Amino acid sequence: MGHVHGPNAARQPGLQLKYVVDPRPEAAAFAAELGASIVPLEQALGDPAIRGVLICSPTDQHLGHALAAVAAGKAVFSEKPIDLDLAKVRAAAPHFAGARFQLGFNRRFDPQFVRLKQQLDAGAIGRLESLHLINHDPAAPPPGFIPTSGGLFKDFTIHDLDLARWLLGEEPTTVYAVASCLVDAEIGRQGDVDTARTVLKTASGRLCVISNTRRSGYGYDQRIEAFGSAGMLCAGNVANDTVHVMTEAGDTAAPIRPAFAERYADAYRAEIEHFADVVHGRAQPQSGYADGIAALALAEACAWSVVHDQVCPFPNEVRHA
Amino acid sequence: MHKVVLIGAGRIGHIHARNAARHPRLELAGVIDAVAGAATALADEVGSTVTTLDAALADASIRGVIIASSTATHLEYSQRAAAAGKLVFCEKPIDQDLERARSAAASLTGARLLLGFNRRFDPNFRALKAKLDGGTIGHIESLQITSNDPAPPPPAYVAVSGGLFKDMAIHDFDMARWLLGEEPTTVYAVGSCLVDPAIGQLGDVDTARTVLKTAGGRLCVISNTRRSGYGYDQRIEAYASGGMVRADNVLESTTQVWSQAGIASDPLQNFFLDRYAEAYRAEMAHFADMLDGAPAAIGYADGLAALALAEAATTSAKTGAIVHL
């Protein structure tokens, strides 16, 4: 993700990418390209001119890096998830009280989903009653990724769980998830699933279904349908182009955007723009540490539901699958 | 020409009577209804006559009976018509009570009976199934069925409907079985009353999601609401190993208005009589084919299986637990 956020930060007015922290030799060329220099983390955090830190390290290092940056008084942007271990994340929460911490739930910054939320908040469809989130990856990750991923729910569904909280306007109180391994048998052998449906219900009875697969067969399927008392809002996929080929065989549209880098390019730019506002004190982070805890707790509840074949009634309790 | 009679001159009876009367291989030889005025009005409209069930069943020239009466009478009329050697076309559901329906299975499973799950005859859904069966997008993995009514029925209807899952979602349970190609083995349903508190006071829900899982791990989500706020939302997405097949809503027309405010399409075809007009015609044509010797596309066993899923969903929504079949 550093290759997504680094260039966006370097190009963002109001931000200057001064350092890249990465011990690997190949990081030097990347830093040079962005006009930054390679330094150790201690040096970057010790530089009083540095006001913000973007954390794009491997997931198991997010929390340690975030703690160090917050302790040094920096504003922090961290890729999701904070950590795969909910208990650890909860235990570290006091260190983030009052910190300027933005968690990289990029979909909250997607122009399509932002527009949908604006229409929802403006009452375009009355009161929200239910929600359908479709999040299908184009192709399964290599099996080597699976053991360190935290599993489908913490790695992938966590985005949808955050969107669900953002859009439902209420916390889910029951979580049901059902899953299968249908795409790649190797994923199943690693103890994970690749196809899942999750149902959330809030205290007032709002319903949400999340649809996930690791391999769609037709690109990166990213859609939202929000059903309200006076209609429905639908954010559709973004196609590569608007050209249709119409022949005797029918009407063929362009493929949808193939993967996250293309589909959420605008969202990644917008979240760094938002981080610039956070660094300059013009905005509070839109998704903070508490949002990260809540999404992770729901992801654990999903995994628990699948393993135990039961509905998880208290998703905010710590439950290890 | 095959002579058939129709029982039940209500809303759905009107649809079937007109389609039977217009079909080139069917002759609607009689209309039966407990309310004489209703039977006469419909018989007059379609050029038929009023008769009684006893007379029709005793008439050897009558080969088929179309049952469009109230749900509580479906089983009894089906059994009587089958016992008289007639072919039966019975509206869904077979009954609201699964035990009662199961106890009638011995007499009806072997009967030449077509159950009126009309959506299997919708040209869009048939095309979707043909694409799936054609194998061009691989094997099915999961399914999303959206089935949202435009407006809630009056509370008096809800009280005798059998509940959302048996009355409304039962169509979707049949579609799920038809498209998944495997029987669901687990059912989880969650429901809320968000549309009309009167529905909740009757012990029913008006907003629901049901998740089915088959033995092979295929997943299906069914979305239902009694009031969409934008018409009769009837869509299917089938996700397979090589892509997705999608059947979208049908609009009143293909006309769009483009303005500074955006692009406005026509409304969705509003409610089942319009949206499934072609399906009802095709299903009557299939009944004519059955009278010519074709086997029933949807039989009593399908009705039982859909009812069992509806009962499981009702239980799941009430108890909050997953039901294993």
Interface residues (C-beta under 8 A of the other chain):
Chain A: I125 G126 R127 E129 S130 H132 H136 T174 Y176 V178 A179 S180 C181 L182 V183 T195 A196 R197 V199 K201 G205 R206 L207 V209 S211 T213 R215 S216 G217 Y218 D221 F227 G228 S229 A230 G231 M232 D309 Q310 V311 P313
Chain B: I137 G138 E141 S142 Q144 N148 T186 Y188 V190 S192 C193 L194 V195 T207 A208 R209 V211 K213 G217 R218 L219 V221 S223 T225 R227 S228 G229 Y230 D233 Y239 A240 S241 G242 G243 M244 G320 A321 I322
